Amino acid sequence: MTVMIVFQILAVVVIVIAAFFMLRGGGARHQAIRRILMLLFIVAAASSVFFPGLWTAVANIVGIGRGADLLLYLTVLIFLGFVATTYRRFRHLENDVTELSRQLALVQAKALDKTTPPTD
């Protein structure tokens, strides 16, 4: 029972770290961390195919019965982080599109004023 708590604590720590990076500013550093974590996950998933006993041993250490279950839990946590960061990225893109639309509307309005002859 206490061993299962280890995984639960690790899961909460991962969620808190994901939330921290989500609320903190984005940028190149944020993107690099995402890529490193994705690479680590790919290596972990590939290693589970070749060394399933290793994953089962790690799962037993953190109180989970099977290595496949551990990978499932990790997949859920990583998916949660992916959804959160993707949401943040789309919000940023929406803000950029809004700003560009406003600037384009202002430029077009100025161009229309220059081409329209005054009517007095």
Salt bridges, closest charged atoms under 4 A:
ASP69 OD1 - ARG66 NH2 3.02
GLU94 OE1 - ARG91 NH1 3.28
ASP96 OD2 - HIS92 NE2 3.48
